[in-house]
Amino acid sequence: MKYFNKLGTTGKVILGVVLLLVVVRIFLPAGMKYGINWYLGNKMENYEGRIDDFDLTLYRGAYQIEGLKIWKKGADPEQPLISAEQLNLSIAWRALLKKEFLGDLSVQRAKIVLSDSKDEKKEDLGQGQDWRAVFKKLIPLRLESVKVADSSFNFVNRDFKVPVDVRLDRIEGRVDNIRNTDENKDPLPTRASVVARMQGHADVKGQARLNLLSKVPTFDTDAQLQNLKLETLNEFFIAYGPFTFTRGQFSLYMESVSRDGRIKGYAKPFIKDLDVIDDKESFKSMGQAFNEVGLALVNLILRDGDSKSLGARIEFEGASKAPSIDKWGAFWSSVQNGFFESIHQSLEHSISPKDLKKEKSP
């Protein structure tokens, strides 16, 4: 006590601040963990959840949520709709220097599993829940950047002997300059990119320039999926088709732009080395037989003789909520690909937001 009395006013203030920070560091994580778990366990409409741990890193203004799981009420907590090994939220200091209180979010090994089923108790498609409220509870700051690492997405249906499982894994993505603290004069100042793997082998890539501050969606995006082996999705095709593939590689190239409530773009799907009927195949239904014979005939008639690929260029344009699709143009492009000039299997980089014309008022 005598040492405390010897401290001046400044020394006592510094000591008090240090002690306060120590107390906060010791007790606040436990309180926050309890508060989040109480919310996840009691305040969501149709879901419940929990976190394993909550930790603070005071020196850089950050906190970490570990072991997040959210599952449908009455379902198995070990088969959650959403899980994440770690959510790391830190103060965006570059934004703070410009008097904006924003955060940088890093997500490690997140997983989303959507489950379809004829049994409502087994179905879990994330419906009936205000996810924005849940997100705000976990991440209370407006964000300046988001980074996602080593994450995955699955669409499953366990009603069948061999379950349906459409999966994206090794998802790596980031979005930067969300609030445009860089003061970029570009009308699309935000940059986004993502890479992933589909069904364990096919490359998925996408990138975008956006303006997330505009009242209506404004963006310029492109994406591609390359060399997906269609036979790896046979469980999905037989469940929702019904048809199957013996062999075939699917690729897709797509660009789109949006401005002033309108959208324009194209999609170029290709199927190479298609084979749908195995010599020893036994059809499970007349529908499967009809569908597979139809696909075989289309492949025989329209595939390009050199590359052995079916292909088309499908254009769309109009109001963002319901653009019109040029169906006849898509059909003639497939004929052109099969008999005249092959469609280039690549992105064109041929459109921009400037190509969109404002819809005339009546």
Buried (B, 14 or more C-beta within 10 A) or exposed (E): EEEEEEEEEEEEEEEEEEEEEEEEEEEBBEEBBEEBBEBBEEEBEEBBBBBEEBBBEEEEBBBBBBEBBBBBEEBEEEBBBBBBBBBBBBBBEBBBEEEBEBBBBBBBBBBBBBBBBEEEEBBBEBEEBEEEEBEEBBBEBBBBBBBBBBBBBBBBBBBEEEEBBBBBBBBBBBBBBBBBBBEEEEEBBBBBEBEBBBBEEBBBBBBBBBBBEBEEBBBBBBBBBBEBBBBBBBBBBBBEBBBBBBEBBBBBBBBBBBBBBBBBBBBBBBBBEBBBBEEEEEBEEEEBBEBBBEBBEBBEEBBBEEBEBBBBBBBBBBEBEEBEEBEEBBEEBBEBBBEEEBBEBEBEEEBBBEEBEEEEEE
